[in-house]
Amino acid sequence: MDTRVTTLKNGLRVITDPMPGLETSAVGVWVDTGARHETAAENGISHVLEHMAFKGTSKRSALQIAEVIESVGGHLNAYTSRDQTAYFARVLKDDVPLAVDILGDILQHSSFDQTEIAREKEVIVQEIGQTHDTPDDVIFDHLQETSYPNQPIGRSILGTVAQVRGFDRPMIADYMKSHYLAPKMVLSASGAVDHDALVQLAERAFDELATEGETQMEPAVYQGGEYREERDLEQVHYALSVPGLSYSDDDFYTAQILSGLLGGGMSSRLFQEIRERRGLCYSVFSFSSSFADTGTFSVYAGTGEDHIGELSHVLSDELFRASEDIEVAEVERAKAQLKASLLMGMEGPASRSEVHARQVLIYGRVLPAAEIIEKVDAVTVEDAKNLAGRLFFGVTPSLAALGPLKKLDPFDRIAARFS
């Protein structure tokens, strides 16, 4: 593997992953801070900061930032998650120096103009409203908050309208100064990139990053419970979680395989039993979410009011059955899907740069694809069955439901199935 990692004097790590034959590069900065690093009063500020980074610096206006990258055919984007924030660009290989300069500029010299802040806060308020009006989106915020009530990891990444409108320039600038620290950041590039050249660019472009600050991450404590909201909708949106696995758990890859065979595609158990055999829904799937210190295993389905009672029972029955009845063919099919997803994702420079950045922030190193595939291949039927028993029995689930809910069982009756 040609991937290389160099740590600069200030602690910033630079990752390169050359891909011969490409004429373009994906380059970005991943910051090891997100919504779960916020206090209750700061909830939503990581996302506001992500927006504001593009709204002007001491060198460039917001328009100039957009124009200078688009004038060379490139583009910039960003996202905020619960544990990380990312800023990234896609450019032709000769424009990597420009991309690095822009990234360094917006992450060190953002002006946080009051007029721009006021305007962008209203944009984010509209984003919050749009999310609230999208049931199959907001349902997962409610599920996360129910799993981790009154904790940073359980709060919405977007924050509330009142909190967003209350943020001012000093709060945003102070948060960036305290959390955007060189040792907690990586510059990752894939495609047409040269390692030594990128290191030199990074040394010049990120020489003003702070190296010390006041970061925090409150340990997560899963609790469980329910959130129900009656809405005048055509469907019930039903999501359920149980305590899952952290990134460091020995069964991490087993959880991915278990999720795949239960609800990872058209051949999965939940799809076949709930949609194909019983016709109870259009959409049903499962997923395993992990963090440094916790995780959840979740399922989602959307169904009509008259079917929610039956669907809830069938769904939990399929989870329980997995602890006793899993076929070799199911595990092998889930392995194939997981490995294909991994390898297909590694064919694009943008996904490669992101995967490597996240691996270095989480594990402190880039994980070779061969190492991951070896761990996936090592998972057995017994591993999957044992994990199902560990996940689905003797736990308190989290439930979030939106829509016409009169025919959904009370939570204590649903929770009793998992006891």
N, C-alpha and C positions, 0 to 999 in steps of 0.2 A: 504494500500500500504506500502511495507517494504522499499521503497526508502528513504535514509537518506542523508542529506547534512550537512557537517561541514566546517566551514571557519577557516583556519589556521591563526596563528598570522600574517603571511606575506600577508594575503588576498587571497591566493589560496583556491578555494573551492573544496572539495572532495565529490563526489557523488557515492553512492553504491546502487546497485539494485540486491539483491540476487535472484537467480532462482534455487529453490530446484531441485535436481536430475541431475544437470549438472556437468560434470567433467572438463569443460573448462571455461575460463574467457576472456572477451573482456575488455581491459583497454586502455585508451588513454587520451591525453591532447588536449583540444581545446583552441585555443588562439583567443581572440576577436580582431583580426587584419587581414586584407587581402588587396586585391588590391585597395580598395577604401580609404585606409589609407595612400596611397603613394602620394608623390608629382609627378609632371609631370616627373621630372628628375629621380625619383625612380621607375617608372612604370615597373613592372615585378620583382622587388627585393623580394617581399614576396614569390614568386614562386621559385626564385633562392635560397633563404634561406631555404625553405622547402627541396629542393634537397640536399643542402650542409649539413644539419643537420645529414645526414647519412654517411658523407664522412670523418669521423674521429674526435676523441676527444682527450683530453690530456691523457685519459686512454685507449682508444681503437682505432685501425685503422679502416678504412672502412670495410676491410675484416673481422676483428674481430667482428664488430657489426653484420654483416650478419651471421657469423659462430656461435656466442654465442646464438643467438635466434633460429637459425635453428637446432642447435645441440640438442635442447629440443623439436623439432617438432613444434615450433611456427613460426609466421611470423610478420613482421613489414610493415607498409605502411603509407602513408600520402597524403593529398591533400590541395590545396589552392583554396579558393573561393573569391568572392569580399568582403565578410565581415568577414571571419574567416579562420584560418589555423588549420589543425588537424594532429596529429601524434598518431598512435594507433597500438596495438599489440593484437594478439590472441594466448593464451597459455593455457596449462594445469593448473589446479588450484594450484598445488604446485610450479609453476613457475611464479606466480604473482609478488613475490619480484624481480625476475630477470627482468621482463618486466618494472616494475616501476623504477628500477635502470637504465636501458638503457634509458628510456624516460627522466629521470632526467639528465642523462649524456649528451645526445645529445642536450638538451635544455639549458644547462648551461655551458658546457665545449667544445663545438665545436671548433676545431682548425682552420678551414677555411684555410687549406693549399693552397698555391698559385697554386701548380701543380694540385691539385684536383679541384680548382676553374676553372682553364683554361680548364681542361678536361670536367667538368660538364657543363660549359657554351656552349660548342659545342654540347653536348647532347641536351640541351634545344633549341639550334638553330635548330636542327633536328626536335624537337617536334613542334616548330613554323612552320617549313616547312610542316610537315605532316598535321597539322591543316589547313593550307592555302590550301592544296591540297584536303581537304575533304569538299566539298561545304555544305553538310547538317550539318556540325559542325561550320565552320567559319561564316555561315550566321547569327548565333545568336550573335556573337561578333559584326558584323556590325549592327545588329538591336539594340543592347544595346548602341553602340556608337552613333547611330542616335537618340535614345531616350534621351541620356544625353551627348551631344557633349561638348568636352573640359572640362570634369569633371572626377575626379578619378573613380566614379562609372560606367562611360561609357567606360573606357579604357580596353583593353584586359588584362586578368589576366597574360598572358604569356609575355607581353611587346613586344617590337620590337627587331629585331636582333641586331641593332646598340646599343640599350640601354643595352641589356643583355651582349654583348661583352664589354661594357664599365664599368661594375661593378667590383670593386676590393675588396680586403679583408677588408680595413677600412670601406667602405660603407656598406658591408654586416654585419660586426660585430657591427657597430654603430646602424644600423637599428634594429638588434636583441636586443641590450641593451636598446633602446628607446621604443620598442613596446612589447617585451615579458615580461610583468610585472605581478607579482603574482596576483594582484586584477583583472586582465583582462584574467585570465586563470582558467580552471577547469580541474580536474582529474576525469574522469568518468569511472566506471567499472560496468559491468553486468555479471551475470552468477554465477560461484562458487567463491563468494567474501565475505569477512567479513569486516564490516565497520570499526570497531576499529583497526583491523590489518592494513587496507589500510591507515587509517589516520596516524598511526605510521610510516609506510613506507614512506608516502608523506612528513612527517615532516623531515625525514632524507634525502630523495632523492632530495627535492626541497628547501633546506634551503639557497641556494645562489641566488635565483631569486631576481631581482630588484623589488622594490615596487613603485618607482616613475620614470617617464620618460616623453618624449615629444611625446605624441600620438595626432593624429588629425583625424577628419572625416569631410570633407567638406559636408555641406548639399546638397542634390540632388535636382536639378531643371529639371523636365521633359520639353523637348522642342518639339521633334518630327521633322519629315522631311523624307528625303529618301536617300538611298544608292543604286546605280545601278552599276552593273559590267557585261559587256558583256563577256561571256566566251563560248568557243566552247564545249558545253556540250549537252548531250542528253535531259536533263530536265532543266526546270526553277525551281529554288529553291526560294520560295516566303514566306516571313515572315512579319507579320504585328502586331504592338502593339498599344495599347492605354494606357493612364495613368491608373494605377491600385491602389492597396491598400497596406498600410503598415501593419506590424504585429499587430499593436495596433488598427486598424480600426474595428469598431463594425461589419462590414460586411465581415470580413476576411474569415469566414467559408462559408458564402454565395457565395463568389467568387470561392471557391474550388468546390462547388456544381454546380455553373453556368458553370464553366470550364468543369466539368465532363459531364454534359448533352449536352453541345455544341460539345465537341471534345475529350471526355475521353475514348472512346472505340468503339467497333463495332456497338453498338446500338445508339451511339451519333448522333446528328443532322448532323454535318458536314460530318461524315463518311457515313451516310445513303444517304444524299442528293448529296454530291459531288462525292463520289466513287461508291456507290451501284446503285443509280438511274441514274446518268449522266455519270459515267465512266470517269471522268475527271482526276483522279489521282490514285496513288497507296497508298500514305501516306498523311494523313491529321490529325491534332490534335490541341488542344488548351491547354494552361497552364497559371496559375496565379502565378507570381513571386513577392515575398514580401521582403522588407528590413525594417530597423528600422524606416525610415522616408519617404519611397516611395514604389512604386511597378509598375508593368506593367501587363496587360492582353494581351496575345499574341496568335496568330494562325500561323500555318505553313502548307504548302502544297508543294509537288513536282509534276510538271505536264509537259506535252509536250508543245513545242513552240506554236502549233496551238490551245491549250486549255487555255492558261493563261488568255486571255481576259475574256472568259466566267467564268472561275474559280474565278477570282477576284471579279466579280459582284455577283456571287452566294454566295461566302463566306461572303461578307459584308451584303448581304440581309438576310442571316441566323442570323447574329449577331443582326441586327435591329429587326427582327421578334421576337426575344426572349423578347423584352420589352413588347410585347402585347400578345404573344401566347406561354404559357408554361403549360404543363399538369401536374397534380399531380403525375401521374405515372413516368414521367421523373424525377421529383425532388426526388421521393422516390428511384428510381433506382440509381441516382447519390449519394444519401445519403448512400445507401447500399454499393456502390463501395468504397466510402471514408472511411466508418467505417471498411469495410473488409480490406482495405489497411493498415489502422492504426493498427488493431488488428493482422493481419498477420505479420506486421513488428515488433510487440512487442514480437513475438515468438523467435526471434534470439537475442543473447546477443550483437552482434556487432551493430545492428540497435538500440537496446534499449539504449546502452551507448551513441550513437551519438545523439539520440533524446533528452535524458535527458540533455546532455551537452549543446546542442543548446538552449533548453528551459531555462536553468539557465542563459546563456549568454544574451538571448533576454528578458526574463520576470523576471529574478531574482529568479525563483523557478521552480520546476518540476511540470508540469501539469498532474494531474491524468487522466487516460484514460477515466474514467467515466465523468469527467468534459467536456472533449472535445466532447465525444459522445452526452452529453446533449445539447451542443451548436449546434452540427450538426443536431440533431433531431428537434431543435427549429426552423430551417429555413423553411419558407413557400414558396408557389408558388409566392405570392405577393412580398416577399423579393427578390426572384430571378428576377422577372420581373422589379422591381424598380431598382435593381442594374444594370441590362442590360441597362435601360434607362440612368442611371447615367454614365455608362462607355462608351457607344457607340454613344452618341449624343452630339454635341457641343464641340467636341475635335479635336485636330490635331493628326492624326495617325503618327506612324513611320513605314516606309517601307524599307525592305532590299530585294533585288532580285539579283540572280546570274544566268547566263545562256544566252540563246538566247531570248532577251527581246523586239524585234521589235514590237511584237503584244500586249505588255503590255501597258495599258492606261498611259498617262502622270500622274505624281503625283498629280497635282492640280485637275484633274478630280476624282481621287480616294479619295483625301482628302475632296473634296466637298460633297461626300456622307455622311461624318461624321459631317458636319457643322450644 
